[in-house]
Every structure is written in structure tokens, then in C-alpha cells.
Amino acid sequence: MQIDPILPVNVTFTLDYPDGRAVTTSGTGDSTGSFSGAKWALDIPGIYRFFLTGDWQGNKALMPGLPPDGGVLYVIHLRSGPGLRSSRRQYRAHGVLRCGNAWSRSR
């Protein structure tokens, strides 16, 4: 995650899995304005919800456009077919950030 302006913001990121699991990571942004917490596998298809909070010296930090009820990631299962080199299940995530009546997508 990129923090702008570059400040040592205390960040908490929570990810809710489709099967009910929830994982959280937290830390402080570095001198380049980046925060990278724990990494988790998006190991089942479905809708994942994420929540982000931040604080800098008592001032609340927000992600522009992220509603209070968080954002969503859609993870779909890629079907296997001829020419696939891996027998592992392969998934693809599509991030969707709800901003009022508008939607923003990332791949």
C-alpha cells in the first residue's frame, strides 16, 4: 500500500475470507511511504472483504473512496485445460472498490 503524504502512519488491514476466516496485519508505513504487511493466499474462490484503518499522531487516516464497510475482492477459479503446466488450482482475483455509485476495478 502506498501512503501519501509520506508519514509513519499506523495501518491495520483486515481480510475476511468467503469461508468465515479473518486475518489481520498491522504496522507502520516506512520512509518511502509504503506499507506491506503479512501476505495470505487467496485460496478459495468467492467474495473477500477487506477493511483498512490508519492513524498518525491521533489523526485518522483514510483510503480515498473506500467506504466504511470496506472493499471487496472477487476470486474466481480458472478451469484447467490443455497446455496447463501446473496441476495446482489456479485462481484469479479481481478487486472492486465501491465508491458511492461508481465502481473502480483492478486486476
mmCIF file of the C-alpha atoms, coordinates in Angstrom:
data_MODEL
# 
_entry.id   MODEL 
# 
loop_
_atom_site.group_PDB 
_atom_site.id 
_atom_site.type_symbol 
_atom_site.label_atom_id 
_atom_site.label_alt_id 
_atom_site.label_comp_id 
_atom_site.label_asym_id 
_atom_site.label_entity_id 
_atom_site.label_seq_id 
_atom_site.pdbx_PDB_ins_code 
_atom_site.Cartn_x 
_atom_site.Cartn_y 
_atom_site.Cartn_z 
_atom_site.occupancy 
_atom_site.B_iso_or_equiv 
_atom_site.pdbx_formal_charge 
_atom_site.auth_seq_id 
_atom_site.auth_comp_id 
_atom_site.auth_asym_id 
_atom_site.auth_atom_id 
_atom_site.pdbx_PDB_model_num 
ATOM 1   C CA . MET A 1 1   ? 0.000   0.000   0.000   1.00 0.00 ? 1   MET A CA 1 
ATOM 2   C CA . GLN A 1 2   ? 1.253   3.492   -0.783  1.00 0.00 ? 2   GLN A CA 1 
ATOM 3   C CA . ILE A 1 3   ? 0.820   6.229   1.832   1.00 0.00 ? 3   ILE A CA 1 
ATOM 4   C CA . ASP A 1 4   ? 0.564   9.826   0.638   1.00 0.00 ? 4   ASP A CA 1 
ATOM 5   C CA . PRO A 1 5   ? 1.751   12.123  2.056   1.00 0.00 ? 5   PRO A CA 1 
ATOM 6   C CA . ILE A 1 6   ? 4.721   10.084  3.280   1.00 0.00 ? 6   ILE A CA 1 
ATOM 7   C CA . LEU A 1 7   ? 4.150   9.787   7.022   1.00 0.00 ? 7   LEU A CA 1 
ATOM 8   C CA . PRO A 1 8   ? 4.733   6.987   9.541   1.00 0.00 ? 8   PRO A CA 1 
ATOM 9   C CA . VAL A 1 9   ? 1.039   6.042   9.605   1.00 0.00 ? 9   VAL A CA 1 
ATOM 10  C CA . ASN A 1 10  ? -0.034  3.107   11.794  1.00 0.00 ? 10  ASN A CA 1 
ATOM 11  C CA . VAL A 1 11  ? -2.005  0.854   9.445   1.00 0.00 ? 11  VAL A CA 1 
ATOM 12  C CA . THR A 1 12  ? -4.336  -2.080  10.148  1.00 0.00 ? 12  THR A CA 1 
ATOM 13  C CA . PHE A 1 13  ? -5.578  -4.262  7.279   1.00 0.00 ? 13  PHE A CA 1 
ATOM 14  C CA . THR A 1 14  ? -8.186  -6.992  7.802   1.00 0.00 ? 14  THR A CA 1 
ATOM 15  C CA . LEU A 1 15  ? -9.247  -9.558  5.204   1.00 0.00 ? 15  LEU A CA 1 
ATOM 16  C CA . ASP A 1 16  ? -12.419 -11.649 5.592   1.00 0.00 ? 16  ASP A CA 1 
ATOM 17  C CA . TYR A 1 17  ? -12.425 -14.899 3.603   1.00 0.00 ? 17  TYR A CA 1 
ATOM 18  C CA . PRO A 1 18  ? -15.577 -16.333 1.993   1.00 0.00 ? 18  PRO A CA 1 
ATOM 19  C CA . ASP A 1 19  ? -15.459 -19.314 4.402   1.00 0.00 ? 19  ASP A CA 1 
ATOM 20  C CA . GLY A 1 20  ? -15.567 -17.083 7.508   1.00 0.00 ? 20  GLY A CA 1 
ATOM 21  C CA . ARG A 1 21  ? -11.854 -16.885 8.302   1.00 0.00 ? 21  ARG A CA 1 
ATOM 22  C CA . ALA A 1 22  ? -10.482 -13.437 9.130   1.00 0.00 ? 22  ALA A CA 1 
ATOM 23  C CA . VAL A 1 23  ? -6.834  -12.373 9.131   1.00 0.00 ? 23  VAL A CA 1 
ATOM 24  C CA . THR A 1 24  ? -5.311  -9.066  10.210  1.00 0.00 ? 24  THR A CA 1 
ATOM 25  C CA . THR A 1 25  ? -1.949  -7.417  9.766   1.00 0.00 ? 25  THR A CA 1 
ATOM 26  C CA . SER A 1 26  ? -0.744  -4.103  11.116  1.00 0.00 ? 26  SER A CA 1 
ATOM 27  C CA . GLY A 1 27  ? 2.371   -1.979  11.113  1.00 0.00 ? 27  GLY A CA 1 
ATOM 28  C CA . THR A 1 28  ? 3.797   1.435   10.332  1.00 0.00 ? 28  THR A CA 1 
ATOM 29  C CA . GLY A 1 29  ? 4.482   2.980   6.935   1.00 0.00 ? 29  GLY A CA 1 
ATOM 30  C CA . ASP A 1 30  ? 8.176   3.227   6.065   1.00 0.00 ? 30  ASP A CA 1 
ATOM 31  C CA . SER A 1 31  ? 10.312  6.197   4.953   1.00 0.00 ? 31  SER A CA 1 
ATOM 32  C CA . THR A 1 32  ? 9.260   5.690   1.304   1.00 0.00 ? 32  THR A CA 1 
ATOM 33  C CA . GLY A 1 33  ? 5.546   5.832   2.146   1.00 0.00 ? 33  GLY A CA 1 
ATOM 34  C CA . SER A 1 34  ? 4.938   2.108   1.746   1.00 0.00 ? 34  SER A CA 1 
ATOM 35  C CA . PHE A 1 35  ? 3.301   -0.482  3.968   1.00 0.00 ? 35  PHE A CA 1 
ATOM 36  C CA . SER A 1 36  ? 3.389   -4.178  3.223   1.00 0.00 ? 36  SER A CA 1 
ATOM 37  C CA . GLY A 1 37  ? 2.038   -6.404  5.955   1.00 0.00 ? 37  GLY A CA 1 
ATOM 38  C CA . ALA A 1 38  ? 1.585   -10.158 6.068   1.00 0.00 ? 38  ALA A CA 1 
ATOM 39  C CA . LYS A 1 39  ? 0.724   -11.960 2.846   1.00 0.00 ? 39  LYS A CA 1 
ATOM 40  C CA . TRP A 1 40  ? -2.013  -14.571 2.597   1.00 0.00 ? 40  TRP A CA 1 
ATOM 41  C CA . ALA A 1 41  ? -3.093  -16.905 -0.169  1.00 0.00 ? 41  ALA A CA 1 
ATOM 42  C CA . LEU A 1 42  ? -6.499  -16.249 -1.670  1.00 0.00 ? 42  LEU A CA 1 
ATOM 43  C CA . ASP A 1 43  ? -7.018  -19.995 -1.652  1.00 0.00 ? 43  ASP A CA 1 
ATOM 44  C CA . ILE A 1 44  ? -10.729 -20.405 -2.311  1.00 0.00 ? 44  ILE A CA 1 
ATOM 45  C CA . PRO A 1 45  ? -12.991 -18.785 -4.882  1.00 0.00 ? 45  PRO A CA 1 
ATOM 46  C CA . GLY A 1 46  ? -15.580 -16.341 -3.606  1.00 0.00 ? 46  GLY A CA 1 
ATOM 47  C CA . ILE A 1 47  ? -16.031 -12.826 -2.297  1.00 0.00 ? 47  ILE A CA 1 
ATOM 48  C CA . TYR A 1 48  ? -13.370 -11.499 0.077   1.00 0.00 ? 48  TYR A CA 1 
ATOM 49  C CA . ARG A 1 49  ? -13.974 -8.301  2.076   1.00 0.00 ? 49  ARG A CA 1 
ATOM 50  C CA . PHE A 1 50  ? -11.158 -6.026  3.211   1.00 0.00 ? 50  PHE A CA 1 
ATOM 51  C CA . PHE A 1 51  ? -11.036 -3.236  5.765   1.00 0.00 ? 51  PHE A CA 1 
ATOM 52  C CA . LEU A 1 52  ? -8.341  -0.623  6.207   1.00 0.00 ? 52  LEU A CA 1 
ATOM 53  C CA . THR A 1 53  ? -7.760  1.777   9.094   1.00 0.00 ? 53  THR A CA 1 
ATOM 54  C CA . GLY A 1 54  ? -4.929  4.140   9.839   1.00 0.00 ? 54  GLY A CA 1 
ATOM 55  C CA . ASP A 1 55  ? -3.761  6.642   12.428  1.00 0.00 ? 55  ASP A CA 1 
ATOM 56  C CA . TRP A 1 56  ? -0.994  9.223   12.517  1.00 0.00 ? 56  TRP A CA 1 
ATOM 57  C CA . GLN A 1 57  ? -0.385  11.066  15.797  1.00 0.00 ? 57  GLN A CA 1 
ATOM 58  C CA . GLY A 1 58  ? -4.070  10.812  16.718  1.00 0.00 ? 58  GLY A CA 1 
ATOM 59  C CA . ASN A 1 59  ? -5.292  11.816  13.243  1.00 0.00 ? 59  ASN A CA 1 
ATOM 60  C CA . LYS A 1 60  ? -7.484  9.269   11.468  1.00 0.00 ? 60  LYS A CA 1 
ATOM 61  C CA . ALA A 1 61  ? -6.154  8.133   8.089   1.00 0.00 ? 61  ALA A CA 1 
ATOM 62  C CA . LEU A 1 62  ? -8.472  7.011   5.294   1.00 0.00 ? 62  LEU A CA 1 
ATOM 63  C CA . MET A 1 63  ? -8.167  5.417   1.870   1.00 0.00 ? 63  MET A CA 1 
ATOM 64  C CA . PRO A 1 64  ? -9.871  7.828   -0.545  1.00 0.00 ? 64  PRO A CA 1 
ATOM 65  C CA . GLY A 1 65  ? -13.043 6.276   -1.945  1.00 0.00 ? 65  GLY A CA 1 
ATOM 66  C CA . LEU A 1 66  ? -13.081 3.271   0.399   1.00 0.00 ? 66  LEU A CA 1 
ATOM 67  C CA . PRO A 1 67  ? -16.470 3.181   2.134   1.00 0.00 ? 67  PRO A CA 1 
ATOM 68  C CA . PRO A 1 68  ? -16.680 2.466   5.890   1.00 0.00 ? 68  PRO A CA 1 
ATOM 69  C CA . ASP A 1 69  ? -17.971 -1.054  5.184   1.00 0.00 ? 69  ASP A CA 1 
ATOM 70  C CA . GLY A 1 70  ? -14.752 -1.876  3.267   1.00 0.00 ? 70  GLY A CA 1 
ATOM 71  C CA . GLY A 1 71  ? -13.953 -3.120  -0.208  1.00 0.00 ? 71  GLY A CA 1 
ATOM 72  C CA . VAL A 1 72  ? -14.365 -6.442  -1.980  1.00 0.00 ? 72  VAL A CA 1 
ATOM 73  C CA . LEU A 1 73  ? -12.192 -8.810  -3.996  1.00 0.00 ? 73  LEU A CA 1 
ATOM 74  C CA . TYR A 1 74  ? -13.763 -11.434 -6.267  1.00 0.00 ? 74  TYR A CA 1 
ATOM 75  C CA . VAL A 1 75  ? -11.667 -14.592 -6.663  1.00 0.00 ? 75  VAL A CA 1 
ATOM 76  C CA . ILE A 1 76  ? -12.656 -16.979 -9.430  1.00 0.00 ? 76  ILE A CA 1 
ATOM 77  C CA . HIS A 1 77  ? -11.378 -20.469 -10.185 1.00 0.00 ? 77  HIS A CA 1 
ATOM 78  C CA . LEU A 1 78  ? -9.576  -20.806 -13.507 1.00 0.00 ? 78  LEU A CA 1 
ATOM 79  C CA . ARG A 1 79  ? -10.605 -24.061 -15.100 1.00 0.00 ? 79  ARG A CA 1 
ATOM 80  C CA . SER A 1 80  ? -7.823  -26.400 -16.131 1.00 0.00 ? 80  SER A CA 1 
ATOM 81  C CA . GLY A 1 81  ? -7.349  -27.189 -19.775 1.00 0.00 ? 81  GLY A CA 1 
ATOM 82  C CA . PRO A 1 82  ? -4.910  -28.413 -22.380 1.00 0.00 ? 82  PRO A CA 1 
ATOM 83  C CA . GLY A 1 83  ? -1.438  -26.975 -22.030 1.00 0.00 ? 83  GLY A CA 1 
ATOM 84  C CA . LEU A 1 84  ? -1.673  -26.124 -18.340 1.00 0.00 ? 84  LEU A CA 1 
ATOM 85  C CA . ARG A 1 85  ? 1.723   -26.851 -16.813 1.00 0.00 ? 85  ARG A CA 1 
ATOM 86  C CA . SER A 1 86  ? 0.626   -26.948 -13.196 1.00 0.00 ? 86  SER A CA 1 
ATOM 87  C CA . SER A 1 87  ? -1.746  -29.371 -11.529 1.00 0.00 ? 87  SER A CA 1 
ATOM 88  C CA . ARG A 1 88  ? -2.287  -26.844 -8.700  1.00 0.00 ? 88  ARG A CA 1 
ATOM 89  C CA . ARG A 1 89  ? -5.547  -24.973 -8.582  1.00 0.00 ? 89  ARG A CA 1 
ATOM 90  C CA . GLN A 1 90  ? -5.162  -21.572 -10.111 1.00 0.00 ? 90  GLN A CA 1 
ATOM 91  C CA . TYR A 1 91  ? -7.215  -18.566 -9.107  1.00 0.00 ? 91  TYR A CA 1 
ATOM 92  C CA . ARG A 1 92  ? -7.546  -15.046 -10.383 1.00 0.00 ? 92  ARG A CA 1 
ATOM 93  C CA . ALA A 1 93  ? -8.530  -12.113 -8.209  1.00 0.00 ? 93  ALA A CA 1 
ATOM 94  C CA . HIS A 1 94  ? -10.485 -9.100  -9.384  1.00 0.00 ? 94  HIS A CA 1 
ATOM 95  C CA . GLY A 1 95  ? -10.536 -6.160  -6.998  1.00 0.00 ? 95  GLY A CA 1 
ATOM 96  C CA . VAL A 1 96  ? -13.598 -3.982  -6.939  1.00 0.00 ? 96  VAL A CA 1 
ATOM 97  C CA . LEU A 1 97  ? -13.693 -0.821  -4.875  1.00 0.00 ? 97  LEU A CA 1 
ATOM 98  C CA . ARG A 1 98  ? -17.126 0.660   -4.341  1.00 0.00 ? 98  ARG A CA 1 
ATOM 99  C CA . CYS A 1 99  ? -17.097 4.465   -4.428  1.00 0.00 ? 99  CYS A CA 1 
ATOM 100 C CA . GLY A 1 100 ? -20.630 5.791   -3.943  1.00 0.00 ? 100 GLY A CA 1 
ATOM 101 C CA . ASN A 1 101 ? -22.474 4.908   -7.147  1.00 0.00 ? 101 ASN A CA 1 
ATOM 102 C CA . ALA A 1 102 ? -19.247 4.376   -9.125  1.00 0.00 ? 102 ALA A CA 1 
ATOM 103 C CA . TRP A 1 103 ? -17.120 1.227   -9.271  1.00 0.00 ? 103 TRP A CA 1 
ATOM 104 C CA . SER A 1 104 ? -13.369 1.026   -9.782  1.00 0.00 ? 104 SER A CA 1 
ATOM 105 C CA . ARG A 1 105 ? -11.758 -2.261  -10.880 1.00 0.00 ? 105 ARG A CA 1 
ATOM 106 C CA . SER A 1 106 ? -8.225  -3.617  -10.717 1.00 0.00 ? 106 SER A CA 1 
ATOM 107 C CA . ARG A 1 107 ? -6.701  -6.887  -11.900 1.00 0.00 ? 107 ARG A CA 1 
# 
